[in-house]
């Protein structure tokens, strides 16, 4: 199964190369599927002497891309990105997404919002009929984070979720810290009842920075299957 998933990721990443204009700045998402894309960009363009300039959505992506000769610049140096290519943790039939499994949802959403085309590359296992099996990431500030967690739990109950489980994402020794020095709450909901209502409610809570629901953003979904 793992071999099939990895094959699907490579196929989706390879297909997305068709949408890259090497003369224009691109946006690179975060995660294992995007890592396949970065390697493909290196093989296709960099090794053939073509300079590729990109905006990155995480330290992880920046480190890999830079090591493979891709020129990474700051988002503030760019007026508009021609295309952003990123992965997703879940995709529903309306092209709504859960993202943030790699901990980069805030930067990913900012970069996606600056793009002319936001293309999602996934293997077929990420396609679902309803979002929510994958825990929904919510980025929160560190100050008062336990109180913020309480507020999130109360909101979920008010929206009809029965005994919702909310956990802090952990690193090996402590709470996981994002590139922007925030924490991540993972919401174990099993099924999201109303994605728009949930996202709006969470974003209105003081201390919530961003929510891993990406709605009305994806212009293309590329699904790789072996």
TORPA-701035 format. One record per residue (C-alpha): residue number from 1; residue in three letters; x, y, z. Coordinates in nm, 2 decimals, decimal comma. Each point is the difference from the previous one (the first is absolute). Layout:
<pts>
<pt><vexlum>NUM</vexlum><guse>ALA</guse><X>X</X><Y>Y</Y><Z>Z</Z></pt>
...
</pts>
This chain:
<pts>
<pt><vexlum>1</vexlum><guse>UNK</guse><X>0,00</X><Y>0,00</Y><Z>0,00</Z></pt>
<pt><vexlum>2</vexlum><guse>UNK</guse><X>0,28</X><Y>0,24</Y><Z>0,09</Z></pt>
<pt><vexlum>3</vexlum><guse>UNK</guse><X>0,17</X><Y>-0,07</Y><Z>-0,33</Z></pt>
<pt><vexlum>4</vexlum><guse>UNK</guse><X>-0,32</X><Y>0,07</Y><Z>-0,19</Z></pt>
<pt><vexlum>5</vexlum><guse>UNK</guse><X>-0,05</X><Y>0,33</Y><Z>0,19</Z></pt>
<pt><vexlum>6</vexlum><guse>UNK</guse><X>0,36</X><Y>0,11</Y><Z>-0,07</Z></pt>
<pt><vexlum>7</vexlum><guse>UNK</guse><X>-0,04</X><Y>-0,09</Y><Z>-0,37</Z></pt>
<pt><vexlum>8</vexlum><guse>UNK</guse><X>-0,32</X><Y>0,21</Y><Z>-0,01</Z></pt>
<pt><vexlum>9</vexlum><guse>UNK</guse><X>0,18</X><Y>0,30</Y><Z>0,16</Z></pt>
<pt><vexlum>10</vexlum><guse>UNK</guse><X>0,28</X><Y>-0,02</Y><Z>-0,26</Z></pt>
<pt><vexlum>11</vexlum><guse>UNK</guse><X>-0,25</X><Y>-0,02</Y><Z>-0,29</Z></pt>
<pt><vexlum>12</vexlum><guse>UNK</guse><X>-0,20</X><Y>0,30</Y><Z>0,13</Z></pt>
<pt><vexlum>13</vexlum><guse>UNK</guse><X>0,32</X><Y>0,20</Y><Z>0,05</Z></pt>
<pt><vexlum>14</vexlum><guse>UNK</guse><X>0,13</X><Y>-0,08</Y><Z>-0,35</Z></pt>
<pt><vexlum>15</vexlum><guse>UNK</guse><X>-0,33</X><Y>0,10</Y><Z>-0,16</Z></pt>
<pt><vexlum>16</vexlum><guse>UNK</guse><X>0,00</X><Y>0,33</Y><Z>0,18</Z></pt>
<pt><vexlum>17</vexlum><guse>UNK</guse><X>0,33</X><Y>0,09</Y><Z>-0,18</Z></pt>
<pt><vexlum>18</vexlum><guse>UNK</guse><X>-0,21</X><Y>0,08</Y><Z>-0,31</Z></pt>
<pt><vexlum>19</vexlum><guse>UNK</guse><X>-0,13</X><Y>0,32</Y><Z>0,19</Z></pt>
<pt><vexlum>20</vexlum><guse>UNK</guse><X>0,34</X><Y>0,14</Y><Z>0,09</Z></pt>
<pt><vexlum>21</vexlum><guse>UNK</guse><X>0,14</X><Y>0,28</Y><Z>-0,22</Z></pt>
<pt><vexlum>22</vexlum><guse>UNK</guse><X>0,37</X><Y>0,00</Y><Z>0,09</Z></pt>
<pt><vexlum>23</vexlum><guse>UNK</guse><X>0,02</X><Y>0,37</Y><Z>-0,09</Z></pt>
<pt><vexlum>24</vexlum><guse>UNK</guse><X>-0,25</X><Y>0,09</Y><Z>0,27</Z></pt>
<pt><vexlum>25</vexlum><guse>UNK</guse><X>0,01</X><Y>-0,02</Y><Z>0,38</Z></pt>
<pt><vexlum>26</vexlum><guse>UNK</guse><X>-0,18</X><Y>-0,30</Y><Z>0,15</Z></pt>
<pt><vexlum>27</vexlum><guse>UNK</guse><X>-0,12</X><Y>-0,08</Y><Z>0,35</Z></pt>
<pt><vexlum>28</vexlum><guse>UNK</guse><X>0,10</X><Y>-0,33</Y><Z>0,16</Z></pt>
<pt><vexlum>29</vexlum><guse>UNK</guse><X>-0,21</X><Y>-0,16</Y><Z>0,27</Z></pt>
<pt><vexlum>30</vexlum><guse>UNK</guse><X>0,11</X><Y>-0,24</Y><Z>0,27</Z></pt>
<pt><vexlum>31</vexlum><guse>UNK</guse><X>-0,01</X><Y>-0,37</Y><Z>0,04</Z></pt>
<pt><vexlum>32</vexlum><guse>UNK</guse><X>0,11</X><Y>-0,33</Y><Z>-0,15</Z></pt>
<pt><vexlum>33</vexlum><guse>UNK</guse><X>-0,19</X><Y>0,04</Y><Z>-0,33</Z></pt>
<pt><vexlum>34</vexlum><guse>UNK</guse><X>0,15</X><Y>0,35</Y><Z>-0,05</Z></pt>
<pt><vexlum>35</vexlum><guse>UNK</guse><X>0,35</X><Y>-0,15</Y><Z>0,08</Z></pt>
<pt><vexlum>36</vexlum><guse>UNK</guse><X>-0,05</X><Y>-0,22</Y><Z>-0,31</Z></pt>
<pt><vexlum>37</vexlum><guse>UNK</guse><X>-0,08</X><Y>0,31</Y><Z>-0,20</Z></pt>
<pt><vexlum>38</vexlum><guse>UNK</guse><X>0,31</X><Y>0,18</Y><Z>0,13</Z></pt>
<pt><vexlum>39</vexlum><guse>UNK</guse><X>0,22</X><Y>-0,29</Y><Z>-0,11</Z></pt>
<pt><vexlum>40</vexlum><guse>UNK</guse><X>-0,17</X><Y>0,00</Y><Z>-0,34</Z></pt>
<pt><vexlum>41</vexlum><guse>UNK</guse><X>0,06</X><Y>0,37</Y><Z>-0,04</Z></pt>
<pt><vexlum>42</vexlum><guse>UNK</guse><X>0,37</X><Y>-0,06</Y><Z>0,08</Z></pt>
<pt><vexlum>43</vexlum><guse>UNK</guse><X>0,03</X><Y>-0,28</Y><Z>-0,25</Z></pt>
<pt><vexlum>44</vexlum><guse>UNK</guse><X>-0,19</X><Y>0,18</Y><Z>-0,28</Z></pt>
<pt><vexlum>45</vexlum><guse>UNK</guse><X>0,11</X><Y>0,36</Y><Z>0,03</Z></pt>
<pt><vexlum>46</vexlum><guse>UNK</guse><X>0,29</X><Y>0,06</Y><Z>0,24</Z></pt>
<pt><vexlum>47</vexlum><guse>UNK</guse><X>0,22</X><Y>-0,28</Y><Z>-0,13</Z></pt>
<pt><vexlum>48</vexlum><guse>UNK</guse><X>-0,06</X><Y>0,14</Y><Z>-0,35</Z></pt>
<pt><vexlum>49</vexlum><guse>UNK</guse><X>0,12</X><Y>0,35</Y><Z>0,10</Z></pt>
<pt><vexlum>50</vexlum><guse>UNK</guse><X>-0,34</X><Y>0,16</Y><Z>0,04</Z></pt>
<pt><vexlum>51</vexlum><guse>UNK</guse><X>-0,03</X><Y>0,24</Y><Z>0,30</Z></pt>
<pt><vexlum>52</vexlum><guse>UNK</guse><X>-0,32</X><Y>-0,07</Y><Z>0,20</Z></pt>
<pt><vexlum>53</vexlum><guse>UNK</guse><X>-0,12</X><Y>0,26</Y><Z>0,25</Z></pt>
<pt><vexlum>54</vexlum><guse>UNK</guse><X>-0,26</X><Y>-0,09</Y><Z>0,26</Z></pt>
<pt><vexlum>55</vexlum><guse>UNK</guse><X>-0,18</X><Y>0,10</Y><Z>0,31</Z></pt>
<pt><vexlum>56</vexlum><guse>UNK</guse><X>0,00</X><Y>-0,26</Y><Z>0,28</Z></pt>
<pt><vexlum>57</vexlum><guse>UNK</guse><X>-0,27</X><Y>-0,08</Y><Z>0,26</Z></pt>
<pt><vexlum>58</vexlum><guse>UNK</guse><X>0,23</X><Y>-0,15</Y><Z>0,26</Z></pt>
<pt><vexlum>59</vexlum><guse>UNK</guse><X>0,35</X><Y>-0,04</Y><Z>0,13</Z></pt>
<pt><vexlum>60</vexlum><guse>UNK</guse><X>-0,01</X><Y>-0,37</Y><Z>-0,11</Z></pt>
<pt><vexlum>61</vexlum><guse>UNK</guse><X>-0,08</X><Y>0,10</Y><Z>-0,36</Z></pt>
<pt><vexlum>62</vexlum><guse>UNK</guse><X>0,25</X><Y>0,28</Y><Z>0,00</Z></pt>
<pt><vexlum>63</vexlum><guse>UNK</guse><X>0,28</X><Y>-0,23</Y><Z>0,12</Z></pt>
<pt><vexlum>64</vexlum><guse>UNK</guse><X>-0,07</X><Y>-0,27</Y><Z>-0,26</Z></pt>
<pt><vexlum>65</vexlum><guse>UNK</guse><X>-0,06</X><Y>0,24</Y><Z>-0,29</Z></pt>
<pt><vexlum>66</vexlum><guse>UNK</guse><X>0,31</X><Y>0,21</Y><Z>0,08</Z></pt>
<pt><vexlum>67</vexlum><guse>UNK</guse><X>0,21</X><Y>-0,32</Y><Z>0,03</Z></pt>
<pt><vexlum>68</vexlum><guse>UNK</guse><X>-0,11</X><Y>-0,09</Y><Z>-0,36</Z></pt>
<pt><vexlum>69</vexlum><guse>UNK</guse><X>0,09</X><Y>0,33</Y><Z>-0,15</Z></pt>
<pt><vexlum>70</vexlum><guse>UNK</guse><X>-0,35</X><Y>0,17</Y><Z>0,00</Z></pt>
<pt><vexlum>71</vexlum><guse>UNK</guse><X>0,02</X><Y>0,37</Y><Z>0,08</Z></pt>
<pt><vexlum>72</vexlum><guse>UNK</guse><X>-0,23</X><Y>0,08</Y><Z>0,29</Z></pt>
<pt><vexlum>73</vexlum><guse>UNK</guse><X>-0,12</X><Y>0,35</Y><Z>0,05</Z></pt>
<pt><vexlum>74</vexlum><guse>UNK</guse><X>-0,23</X><Y>0,18</Y><Z>0,25</Z></pt>
<pt><vexlum>75</vexlum><guse>UNK</guse><X>-0,37</X><Y>0,03</Y><Z>-0,08</Z></pt>
<pt><vexlum>76</vexlum><guse>UNK</guse><X>0,02</X><Y>0,38</Y><Z>0,05</Z></pt>
<pt><vexlum>77</vexlum><guse>UNK</guse><X>0,23</X><Y>0,02</Y><Z>-0,30</Z></pt>
<pt><vexlum>78</vexlum><guse>UNK</guse><X>-0,27</X><Y>-0,13</Y><Z>-0,23</Z></pt>
<pt><vexlum>79</vexlum><guse>UNK</guse><X>-0,32</X><Y>0,18</Y><Z>-0,13</Z></pt>
<pt><vexlum>80</vexlum><guse>UNK</guse><X>-0,18</X><Y>-0,32</Y><Z>-0,10</Z></pt>
<pt><vexlum>81</vexlum><guse>UNK</guse><X>0,10</X><Y>-0,36</Y><Z>-0,04</Z></pt>
<pt><vexlum>82</vexlum><guse>UNK</guse><X>-0,09</X><Y>-0,16</Y><Z>-0,33</Z></pt>
<pt><vexlum>83</vexlum><guse>UNK</guse><X>-0,06</X><Y>-0,34</Y><Z>0,16</Z></pt>
<pt><vexlum>84</vexlum><guse>UNK</guse><X>0,02</X><Y>-0,16</Y><Z>0,34</Z></pt>
<pt><vexlum>85</vexlum><guse>UNK</guse><X>0,02</X><Y>-0,38</Y><Z>0,03</Z></pt>
<pt><vexlum>86</vexlum><guse>UNK</guse><X>-0,07</X><Y>-0,16</Y><Z>0,33</Z></pt>
<pt><vexlum>87</vexlum><guse>UNK</guse><X>-0,13</X><Y>-0,33</Y><Z>0,15</Z></pt>
<pt><vexlum>88</vexlum><guse>UNK</guse><X>-0,30</X><Y>-0,07</Y><Z>0,22</Z></pt>
<pt><vexlum>89</vexlum><guse>UNK</guse><X>-0,10</X><Y>-0,23</Y><Z>0,28</Z></pt>
<pt><vexlum>90</vexlum><guse>UNK</guse><X>-0,36</X><Y>-0,04</Y><Z>-0,13</Z></pt>
<pt><vexlum>91</vexlum><guse>UNK</guse><X>-0,19</X><Y>0,11</Y><Z>-0,31</Z></pt>
<pt><vexlum>92</vexlum><guse>UNK</guse><X>-0,38</X><Y>-0,01</Y><Z>-0,02</Z></pt>
<pt><vexlum>93</vexlum><guse>UNK</guse><X>-0,22</X><Y>0,00</Y><Z>-0,32</Z></pt>
<pt><vexlum>94</vexlum><guse>UNK</guse><X>-0,03</X><Y>0,38</Y><Z>0,01</Z></pt>
<pt><vexlum>95</vexlum><guse>UNK</guse><X>0,38</X><Y>0,04</Y><Z>0,00</Z></pt>
<pt><vexlum>96</vexlum><guse>UNK</guse><X>-0,01</X><Y>0,11</Y><Z>0,37</Z></pt>
<pt><vexlum>97</vexlum><guse>UNK</guse><X>0,32</X><Y>-0,11</Y><Z>0,18</Z></pt>
<pt><vexlum>98</vexlum><guse>UNK</guse><X>0,14</X><Y>-0,08</Y><Z>0,34</Z></pt>
<pt><vexlum>99</vexlum><guse>UNK</guse><X>0,36</X><Y>0,11</Y><Z>0,01</Z></pt>
<pt><vexlum>100</vexlum><guse>UNK</guse><X>0,26</X><Y>0,05</Y><Z>0,28</Z></pt>
<pt><vexlum>101</vexlum><guse>UNK</guse><X>0,11</X><Y>-0,36</Y><Z>0,07</Z></pt>
<pt><vexlum>102</vexlum><guse>UNK</guse><X>0,36</X><Y>0,13</Y><Z>-0,06</Z></pt>
<pt><vexlum>103</vexlum><guse>UNK</guse><X>-0,05</X><Y>0,29</Y><Z>0,24</Z></pt>
<pt><vexlum>104</vexlum><guse>UNK</guse><X>0,02</X><Y>0,28</Y><Z>-0,27</Z></pt>
<pt><vexlum>105</vexlum><guse>UNK</guse><X>-0,37</X><Y>0,09</Y><Z>-0,04</Z></pt>
<pt><vexlum>106</vexlum><guse>UNK</guse><X>0,04</X><Y>0,37</Y><Z>0,07</Z></pt>
<pt><vexlum>107</vexlum><guse>UNK</guse><X>0,28</X><Y>0,06</Y><Z>-0,25</Z></pt>
<pt><vexlum>108</vexlum><guse>UNK</guse><X>-0,17</X><Y>-0,23</Y><Z>-0,25</Z></pt>
<pt><vexlum>109</vexlum><guse>UNK</guse><X>-0,32</X><Y>0,20</Y><Z>0,01</Z></pt>
<pt><vexlum>110</vexlum><guse>UNK</guse><X>0,17</X><Y>0,33</Y><Z>-0,03</Z></pt>
<pt><vexlum>111</vexlum><guse>UNK</guse><X>0,20</X><Y>-0,11</Y><Z>-0,30</Z></pt>
<pt><vexlum>112</vexlum><guse>UNK</guse><X>-0,31</X><Y>-0,17</Y><Z>-0,16</Z></pt>
<pt><vexlum>113</vexlum><guse>UNK</guse><X>-0,19</X><Y>0,33</Y><Z>0,04</Z></pt>
<pt><vexlum>114</vexlum><guse>UNK</guse><X>0,26</X><Y>0,18</Y><Z>-0,21</Z></pt>
<pt><vexlum>115</vexlum><guse>UNK</guse><X>-0,01</X><Y>-0,24</Y><Z>-0,29</Z></pt>
<pt><vexlum>116</vexlum><guse>UNK</guse><X>-0,17</X><Y>0,01</Y><Z>-0,34</Z></pt>
<pt><vexlum>117</vexlum><guse>UNK</guse><X>-0,02</X><Y>-0,38</Y><Z>0,00</Z></pt>
<pt><vexlum>118</vexlum><guse>UNK</guse><X>-0,01</X><Y>-0,22</Y><Z>0,32</Z></pt>
<pt><vexlum>119</vexlum><guse>UNK</guse><X>0,06</X><Y>-0,36</Y><Z>-0,11</Z></pt>
<pt><vexlum>120</vexlum><guse>UNK</guse><X>-0,03</X><Y>-0,29</Y><Z>0,24</Z></pt>
<pt><vexlum>121</vexlum><guse>UNK</guse><X>0,19</X><Y>-0,32</Y><Z>-0,06</Z></pt>
<pt><vexlum>122</vexlum><guse>UNK</guse><X>-0,11</X><Y>-0,31</Y><Z>0,20</Z></pt>
<pt><vexlum>123</vexlum><guse>UNK</guse><X>0,00</X><Y>-0,38</Y><Z>-0,03</Z></pt>
<pt><vexlum>124</vexlum><guse>UNK</guse><X>-0,34</X><Y>-0,16</Y><Z>-0,03</Z></pt>
<pt><vexlum>125</vexlum><guse>UNK</guse><X>-0,02</X><Y>-0,09</Y><Z>0,37</Z></pt>
<pt><vexlum>126</vexlum><guse>UNK</guse><X>-0,05</X><Y>0,37</Y><Z>0,09</Z></pt>
<pt><vexlum>127</vexlum><guse>UNK</guse><X>-0,34</X><Y>0,01</Y><Z>-0,18</Z></pt>
<pt><vexlum>128</vexlum><guse>UNK</guse><X>-0,29</X><Y>-0,02</Y><Z>0,24</Z></pt>
<pt><vexlum>129</vexlum><guse>UNK</guse><X>-0,38</X><Y>0,04</Y><Z>-0,02</Z></pt>
<pt><vexlum>130</vexlum><guse>UNK</guse><X>0,00</X><Y>0,22</Y><Z>0,32</Z></pt>
<pt><vexlum>131</vexlum><guse>UNK</guse><X>0,28</X><Y>0,19</Y><Z>0,17</Z></pt>
<pt><vexlum>132</vexlum><guse>UNK</guse><X>0,09</X><Y>-0,09</Y><Z>0,35</Z></pt>
<pt><vexlum>133</vexlum><guse>UNK</guse><X>0,15</X><Y>-0,34</Y><Z>0,04</Z></pt>
<pt><vexlum>134</vexlum><guse>UNK</guse><X>0,34</X><Y>0,17</Y><Z>-0,01</Z></pt>
<pt><vexlum>135</vexlum><guse>UNK</guse><X>0,04</X><Y>0,22</Y><Z>0,32</Z></pt>
<pt><vexlum>136</vexlum><guse>UNK</guse><X>-0,07</X><Y>0,36</Y><Z>-0,08</Z></pt>
<pt><vexlum>137</vexlum><guse>UNK</guse><X>0,31</X><Y>0,22</Y><Z>0,08</Z></pt>
<pt><vexlum>138</vexlum><guse>UNK</guse><X>-0,06</X><Y>0,34</Y><Z>0,17</Z></pt>
<pt><vexlum>139</vexlum><guse>UNK</guse><X>0,29</X><Y>0,23</Y><Z>0,05</Z></pt>
<pt><vexlum>140</vexlum><guse>UNK</guse><X>-0,01</X><Y>0,20</Y><Z>0,33</Z></pt>
<pt><vexlum>141</vexlum><guse>UNK</guse><X>0,23</X><Y>0,24</Y><Z>0,18</Z></pt>
<pt><vexlum>142</vexlum><guse>UNK</guse><X>0,21</X><Y>-0,14</Y><Z>0,29</Z></pt>
<pt><vexlum>143</vexlum><guse>UNK</guse><X>-0,13</X><Y>0,25</Y><Z>0,26</Z></pt>
<pt><vexlum>144</vexlum><guse>UNK</guse><X>-0,31</X><Y>-0,13</Y><Z>0,18</Z></pt>
<pt><vexlum>145</vexlum><guse>UNK</guse><X>0,00</X><Y>-0,31</Y><Z>-0,23</Z></pt>
<pt><vexlum>146</vexlum><guse>UNK</guse><X>-0,18</X><Y>-0,22</Y><Z>0,26</Z></pt>
<pt><vexlum>147</vexlum><guse>UNK</guse><X>-0,28</X><Y>0,26</Y><Z>0,03</Z></pt>
<pt><vexlum>148</vexlum><guse>UNK</guse><X>-0,02</X><Y>0,02</Y><Z>-0,38</Z></pt>
<pt><vexlum>149</vexlum><guse>UNK</guse><X>-0,03</X><Y>-0,38</Y><Z>-0,01</Z></pt>
<pt><vexlum>150</vexlum><guse>UNK</guse><X>-0,29</X><Y>0,03</Y><Z>0,25</Z></pt>
<pt><vexlum>151</vexlum><guse>UNK</guse><X>-0,17</X><Y>0,25</Y><Z>-0,23</Z></pt>
<pt><vexlum>152</vexlum><guse>UNK</guse><X>0,04</X><Y>-0,22</Y><Z>-0,30</Z></pt>
<pt><vexlum>153</vexlum><guse>UNK</guse><X>-0,15</X><Y>-0,29</Y><Z>0,19</Z></pt>
<pt><vexlum>154</vexlum><guse>UNK</guse><X>-0,30</X><Y>0,21</Y><Z>0,10</Z></pt>
<pt><vexlum>155</vexlum><guse>UNK</guse><X>-0,05</X><Y>0,12</Y><Z>-0,35</Z></pt>
<pt><vexlum>156</vexlum><guse>UNK</guse><X>0,00</X><Y>-0,35</Y><Z>-0,14</Z></pt>
<pt><vexlum>157</vexlum><guse>UNK</guse><X>-0,27</X><Y>-0,11</Y><Z>0,26</Z></pt>
<pt><vexlum>158</vexlum><guse>UNK</guse><X>-0,21</X><Y>0,30</Y><Z>-0,10</Z></pt>
<pt><vexlum>159</vexlum><guse>UNK</guse><X>0,02</X><Y>-0,10</Y><Z>-0,37</Z></pt>
<pt><vexlum>160</vexlum><guse>UNK</guse><X>-0,13</X><Y>-0,35</Y><Z>0,08</Z></pt>
<pt><vexlum>161</vexlum><guse>UNK</guse><X>0,32</X><Y>-0,21</Y><Z>0,03</Z></pt>
<pt><vexlum>162</vexlum><guse>UNK</guse><X>-0,04</X><Y>-0,27</Y><Z>0,26</Z></pt>
<pt><vexlum>163</vexlum><guse>UNK</guse><X>0,29</X><Y>-0,02</Y><Z>0,25</Z></pt>
<pt><vexlum>164</vexlum><guse>UNK</guse><X>0,25</X><Y>0,14</Y><Z>-0,25</Z></pt>
<pt><vexlum>165</vexlum><guse>UNK</guse><X>0,37</X><Y>-0,09</Y><Z>0,07</Z></pt>
<pt><vexlum>166</vexlum><guse>UNK</guse><X>0,24</X><Y>0,29</Y><Z>-0,03</Z></pt>
<pt><vexlum>167</vexlum><guse>UNK</guse><X>0,37</X><Y>-0,06</Y><Z>0,05</Z></pt>
<pt><vexlum>168</vexlum><guse>UNK</guse><X>0,32</X><Y>0,20</Y><Z>-0,02</Z></pt>
<pt><vexlum>169</vexlum><guse>UNK</guse><X>0,23</X><Y>-0,13</Y><Z>-0,27</Z></pt>
<pt><vexlum>170</vexlum><guse>UNK</guse><X>0,32</X><Y>-0,13</Y><Z>0,16</Z></pt>
<pt><vexlum>171</vexlum><guse>UNK</guse><X>0,36</X><Y>0,00</Y><Z>-0,10</Z></pt>
<pt><vexlum>172</vexlum><guse>UNK</guse><X>0,23</X><Y>-0,26</Y><Z>0,16</Z></pt>
<pt><vexlum>173</vexlum><guse>UNK</guse><X>0,03</X><Y>0,19</Y><Z>0,33</Z></pt>
<pt><vexlum>174</vexlum><guse>UNK</guse><X>-0,27</X><Y>0,27</Y><Z>0,01</Z></pt>
<pt><vexlum>175</vexlum><guse>UNK</guse><X>-0,27</X><Y>0,18</Y><Z>-0,19</Z></pt>
<pt><vexlum>176</vexlum><guse>UNK</guse><X>0,07</X><Y>0,03</Y><Z>-0,37</Z></pt>
<pt><vexlum>177</vexlum><guse>UNK</guse><X>0,10</X><Y>0,35</Y><Z>-0,10</Z></pt>
<pt><vexlum>178</vexlum><guse>UNK</guse><X>-0,06</X><Y>0,13</Y><Z>-0,36</Z></pt>
<pt><vexlum>179</vexlum><guse>UNK</guse><X>0,24</X><Y>0,21</Y><Z>-0,21</Z></pt>
<pt><vexlum>180</vexlum><guse>UNK</guse><X>-0,20</X><Y>0,30</Y><Z>0,12</Z></pt>
<pt><vexlum>181</vexlum><guse>UNK</guse><X>0,05</X><Y>-0,10</Y><Z>0,37</Z></pt>
<pt><vexlum>182</vexlum><guse>UNK</guse><X>-0,36</X><Y>-0,11</Y><Z>0,06</Z></pt>
<pt><vexlum>183</vexlum><guse>UNK</guse><X>-0,15</X><Y>-0,32</Y><Z>0,13</Z></pt>
<pt><vexlum>184</vexlum><guse>UNK</guse><X>-0,24</X><Y>-0,23</Y><Z>-0,19</Z></pt>
<pt><vexlum>185</vexlum><guse>UNK</guse><X>-0,32</X><Y>-0,15</Y><Z>0,13</Z></pt>
<pt><vexlum>186</vexlum><guse>UNK</guse><X>-0,12</X><Y>-0,31</Y><Z>-0,18</Z></pt>
<pt><vexlum>187</vexlum><guse>UNK</guse><X>-0,38</X><Y>-0,04</Y><Z>0,00</Z></pt>
<pt><vexlum>188</vexlum><guse>UNK</guse><X>-0,10</X><Y>-0,37</Y><Z>-0,01</Z></pt>
<pt><vexlum>189</vexlum><guse>UNK</guse><X>-0,36</X><Y>0,04</Y><Z>-0,14</Z></pt>
<pt><vexlum>190</vexlum><guse>UNK</guse><X>-0,04</X><Y>-0,31</Y><Z>-0,22</Z></pt>
<pt><vexlum>191</vexlum><guse>UNK</guse><X>-0,23</X><Y>0,20</Y><Z>-0,23</Z></pt>
<pt><vexlum>192</vexlum><guse>UNK</guse><X>-0,03</X><Y>0,37</Y><Z>-0,05</Z></pt>
<pt><vexlum>193</vexlum><guse>UNK</guse><X>-0,37</X><Y>0,10</Y><Z>-0,01</Z></pt>
<pt><vexlum>194</vexlum><guse>UNK</guse><X>0,03</X><Y>0,35</Y><Z>-0,15</Z></pt>
<pt><vexlum>195</vexlum><guse>UNK</guse><X>0,35</X><Y>0,10</Y><Z>-0,10</Z></pt>
<pt><vexlum>196</vexlum><guse>UNK</guse><X>-0,08</X><Y>0,37</Y><Z>-0,06</Z></pt>
<pt><vexlum>197</vexlum><guse>UNK</guse><X>-0,18</X><Y>0,04</Y><Z>0,34</Z></pt>
<pt><vexlum>198</vexlum><guse>UNK</guse><X>0,28</X><Y>-0,18</Y><Z>0,18</Z></pt>
<pt><vexlum>199</vexlum><guse>UNK</guse><X>0,27</X><Y>0,20</Y><Z>-0,17</Z></pt>
<pt><vexlum>200</vexlum><guse>UNK</guse><X>-0,18</X><Y>0,33</Y><Z>0,07</Z></pt>
<pt><vexlum>201</vexlum><guse>UNK</guse><X>-0,07</X><Y>-0,09</Y><Z>0,36</Z></pt>
<pt><vexlum>202</vexlum><guse>UNK</guse><X>0,36</X><Y>-0,10</Y><Z>0,07</Z></pt>
<pt><vexlum>203</vexlum><guse>UNK</guse><X>0,15</X><Y>0,31</Y><Z>-0,17</Z></pt>
<pt><vexlum>204</vexlum><guse>UNK</guse><X>-0,22</X><Y>0,22</Y><Z>0,23</Z></pt>
<pt><vexlum>205</vexlum><guse>UNK</guse><X>0,16</X><Y>-0,14</Y><Z>0,31</Z></pt>
<pt><vexlum>206</vexlum><guse>UNK</guse><X>0,27</X><Y>0,22</Y><Z>0,15</Z></pt>
<pt><vexlum>207</vexlum><guse>UNK</guse><X>0,34</X><Y>-0,17</Y><Z>-0,03</Z></pt>
<pt><vexlum>208</vexlum><guse>UNK</guse><X>-0,09</X><Y>-0,21</Y><Z>-0,30</Z></pt>
<pt><vexlum>209</vexlum><guse>UNK</guse><X>0,24</X><Y>0,10</Y><Z>-0,28</Z></pt>
<pt><vexlum>210</vexlum><guse>UNK</guse><X>-0,11</X><Y>-0,22</Y><Z>-0,29</Z></pt>
<pt><vexlum>211</vexlum><guse>UNK</guse><X>-0,21</X><Y>-0,32</Y><Z>-0,07</Z></pt>
<pt><vexlum>212</vexlum><guse>UNK</guse><X>0,10</X><Y>-0,28</Y><Z>-0,23</Z></pt>
<pt><vexlum>213</vexlum><guse>UNK</guse><X>-0,32</X><Y>0,01</Y><Z>-0,21</Z></pt>
<pt><vexlum>214</vexlum><guse>UNK</guse><X>0,09</X><Y>0,13</Y><Z>-0,35</Z></pt>
<pt><vexlum>215</vexlum><guse>UNK</guse><X>-0,33</X><Y>0,08</Y><Z>-0,17</Z></pt>
<pt><vexlum>216</vexlum><guse>UNK</guse><X>-0,06</X><Y>0,17</Y><Z>-0,34</Z></pt>
<pt><vexlum>217</vexlum><guse>UNK</guse><X>0,38</X><Y>0,01</Y><Z>-0,06</Z></pt>
<pt><vexlum>218</vexlum><guse>UNK</guse><X>0,10</X><Y>-0,29</Y><Z>-0,21</Z></pt>
<pt><vexlum>219</vexlum><guse>UNK</guse><X>-0,01</X><Y>0,05</Y><Z>-0,37</Z></pt>
<pt><vexlum>220</vexlum><guse>UNK</guse><X>0,11</X><Y>-0,35</Y><Z>-0,10</Z></pt>
<pt><vexlum>221</vexlum><guse>UNK</guse><X>0,03</X><Y>-0,33</Y><Z>0,18</Z></pt>
<pt><vexlum>222</vexlum><guse>UNK</guse><X>0,25</X><Y>-0,25</Y><Z>-0,15</Z></pt>
<pt><vexlum>223</vexlum><guse>UNK</guse><X>-0,06</X><Y>-0,35</Y><Z>0,13</Z></pt>
<pt><vexlum>224</vexlum><guse>UNK</guse><X>0,28</X><Y>-0,26</Y><Z>-0,05</Z></pt>
<pt><vexlum>225</vexlum><guse>UNK</guse><X>-0,08</X><Y>-0,37</Y><Z>0,00</Z></pt>
<pt><vexlum>226</vexlum><guse>UNK</guse><X>0,23</X><Y>-0,28</Y><Z>-0,09</Z></pt>
</pts>
